[in-house]
Amino acid sequence: MPSLEEELFPSTPGKFKIDRGHGMNRHFHRCFASTSTMFLWALFLIALTASYLSFQSFVDSGSRYFSASWGGIQWEKQVRNSAQIHRPGGMSVLVTGAAGFVGTHVSLALKKRGDGVVGLDNFNNYYDPSLKRARKSLLNGNGVLVVEGDLNDAKLLAKLFDVVAFTHVMHLAAQAGVRYAMENPNSYVHSNIAGLVTLLEVCKSANPQPSIVWASSSSVYGLNDKVPFSEADRTDRPASLYAATKKAGEEITHTYNHIYGLSITGLRFFTVYGPWGRPDMAYFSFTRNILQGKPITIYRGKNRADLARDFTYIDDIVKGCLGSLDTSGKSTGSGGKKKGNAPFRIFNLGNTSPVKVPELVNILERHLKVKAKRNIVDMPGNGDVPFTHANISYAQRAFGYKPTTDLQTGLKKFVKWYLSYYGYNNRQGLQ
Ligand SMILES: O=C(O)[C@H]1O[C@H](OP(=O)(O)OP(=O)(O)OC[C@H]2O[C@@H](n3ccc(=O)[nH]c3=O)[C@H](O)[C@@H]2O)[C@H](O)[C@@H](O)[C@H]1O
């Protein structure tokens, strides 16, 4: 009789070959032996796979424990401190995309008035991450913790809701930029669709459910030519994948409002600009190039028509975000069950006075005291729309929204920040 070890690890190939020269009994015995050997082999393989899988999950959780930037008693304490409310009737807000342009400004404004704020940001490298790190330092200095993590990390989101019963979520994390969608389409799906759904799943299961205010975009108006753009206008002709994912976000949030009773407010931002802004946007990259003596490319539309945008200053957007949070109304569900209808709102947040792009450049030239080298080209078919113009009467009625900063004034503040942030103030001629 071979030992078990020999059965499992036959040293000689063909050792189990049936010997035809012997009788039926022996044949049957051999067959049986071979079946039982196969059975033992199967058992062994199953055991091996199971132990591999459990080892793998041990390694995964172990490495997460050792390398994650979140978790642990100390971390939870920091999260709770940051979420602490310091005014009567205040709110505790989870701000996603907190190290982004709008996220930073909104977080600071909430903190300043006594609300609790916890930030979340994945610090991706769509644009210079050092600017995001600088914004994070600014937030930290003002008592706002920014947790480093991705929207698609459901465990992290659930943990944050375990630690803090957020009353509100200000969802600003997104893959922004209209033209970049042709280069990296999947990043839009990852953040603006998958990330949004992950967040909504966690919010719907939270008990109590938070109210959600989130950033949609003026780009959902796509190829519409009726101006100004009103929330009731059609939004089924997006010109870019970016716009399409924002439009999808509006539909997705509607279903979560309908099924789970989540209070949802979508904000259609109109080309937001200002200090600490996004380097990929035209006003920012034009400033950089003008100062460096490099040419700027100005797109022009059909029949040589100038493009125009309803450029909106960051402080006006912050007012719109806070007004929306303050009037959001409550979610009705708990633990994934709807208990009644909750508000579902969509607001334009724009400046209501579009400015042509060449005029934006004129203003920058005046503030920078440097002439731009203009390179005017026909608008490539890359997702741009010819103009935007907001009708803001809904937001006006709902929370008295009234933008107060014109482009001239707003760009002056931006340029002042830019020169200081990039160290131009110490150089001659640019004071
Ligand atoms: O409201 C929005 O929902 C969006 O606003 C912003 O998109 P846009 O309005 O396209 O802003 P931005 O890129 O600054 O281009 C401004 C103008 O300069 C023109 N433009 C641009 C680049 C260039 O090199 N030349 C040029 O003429 C360009 O043709 C355009 O006419 C946000 O980026 C976007 O994330 C989203 O939030």
Ligand as a Chemical Component Dictionary entry (heavy atoms), coordinates in Angstrom:
data_LIG
# 
_chem_comp.id                   LIG 
_chem_comp.type                 NON-POLYMER 
_chem_comp.pdbx_formal_charge   0 
_chem_comp.three_letter_code    LIG 
# 
loop_
_chem_comp_atom.comp_id 
_chem_comp_atom.atom_id 
_chem_comp_atom.alt_atom_id 
_chem_comp_atom.type_symbol 
_chem_comp_atom.charge 
_chem_comp_atom.model_Cartn_x 
_chem_comp_atom.model_Cartn_y 
_chem_comp_atom.model_Cartn_z 
_chem_comp_atom.pdbx_ordinal 
LIG O1  O1  O 0 -19.343 76.185 -16.520 1  
LIG C1  C1  C 0 -18.996 75.023 -16.492 2  
LIG O2  O2  O 0 -19.750 74.139 -16.176 3  
LIG C2  C2  C 0 -17.616 74.663 -16.898 4  
LIG O3  O3  O 0 -16.802 75.823 -16.775 5  
LIG C3  C3  C 0 -15.493 75.654 -17.179 6  
LIG O4  O4  O 0 -15.466 75.308 -18.563 7  
LIG P1  P1  P 0 -15.280 76.477 -19.629 8  
LIG O5  O5  O 0 -16.413 77.422 -19.596 9  
LIG O6  O6  O 0 -15.000 75.792 -20.905 10 
LIG O7  O7  O 0 -14.019 77.248 -19.028 11 
LIG P2  P2  P 0 -12.548 77.453 -19.595 12 
LIG O8  O8  O 0 -11.921 76.152 -19.870 13 
LIG O9  O9  O 0 -11.876 78.359 -18.664 14 
LIG O10 O10 O 0 -12.812 78.200 -20.970 15 
LIG C4  C4  C 0 -13.402 79.498 -20.973 16 
LIG C5  C5  C 0 -13.487 80.032 -22.380 17 
LIG O11 O11 O 0 -12.161 80.189 -22.887 18 
LIG C6  C6  C 0 -12.035 79.509 -24.120 19 
LIG N1  N1  N 0 -10.674 79.006 -24.239 20 
LIG C7  C7  C 0 -10.214 78.047 -23.419 21 
LIG C8  C8  C 0 -8.921  77.597 -23.483 22 
LIG C9  C9  C 0 -8.083  78.129 -24.468 23 
LIG O12 O12 O 0 -6.899  77.777 -24.613 24 
LIG N2  N2  N 0 -8.573  79.089 -25.281 25 
LIG C10 C10 C 0 -9.836  79.558 -25.199 26 
LIG O13 O13 O 0 -10.242 80.424 -25.961 27 
LIG C11 C11 C 0 -13.062 78.413 -24.098 28 
LIG O14 O14 O 0 -13.416 78.060 -25.412 29 
LIG C12 C12 C 0 -14.185 79.085 -23.337 30 
LIG O15 O15 O 0 -14.965 79.827 -24.212 31 
LIG C13 C13 C 0 -14.827 74.572 -16.378 32 
LIG O16 O16 O 0 -13.524 74.350 -16.868 33 
LIG C14 C14 C 0 -15.605 73.292 -16.426 34 
LIG O17 O17 O 0 -15.017 72.382 -15.519 35 
LIG C15 C15 C 0 -17.049 73.519 -16.090 36 
LIG O18 O18 O 0 -17.189 73.715 -14.729 37 
# 
loop_
_chem_comp_bond.comp_id 
_chem_comp_bond.atom_id_1 
_chem_comp_bond.atom_id_2 
_chem_comp_bond.value_order 
_chem_comp_bond.pdbx_ordinal 
LIG O1  C1  DOUB 1  
LIG C1  O2  SING 2  
LIG C1  C2  SING 3  
LIG C2  O3  SING 4  
LIG C2  C15 SING 5  
LIG O3  C3  SING 6  
LIG C3  O4  SING 7  
LIG C3  C13 SING 8  
LIG O4  P1  SING 9  
LIG P1  O5  DOUB 10 
LIG P1  O6  SING 11 
LIG P1  O7  SING 12 
LIG O7  P2  SING 13 
LIG P2  O8  DOUB 14 
LIG P2  O9  SING 15 
LIG P2  O10 SING 16 
LIG O10 C4  SING 17 
LIG C4  C5  SING 18 
LIG C5  O11 SING 19 
LIG C5  C12 SING 20 
LIG O11 C6  SING 21 
LIG C6  N1  SING 22 
LIG C6  C11 SING 23 
LIG N1  C7  SING 24 
LIG N1  C10 SING 25 
LIG C7  C8  DOUB 26 
LIG C8  C9  SING 27 
LIG C9  O12 DOUB 28 
LIG C9  N2  SING 29 
LIG N2  C10 SING 30 
LIG C10 O13 DOUB 31 
LIG C11 O14 SING 32 
LIG C11 C12 SING 33 
LIG C12 O15 SING 34 
LIG C13 O16 SING 35 
LIG C13 C14 SING 36 
LIG C14 O17 SING 37 
LIG C14 C15 SING 38 
LIG C15 O18 SING 39 
# 
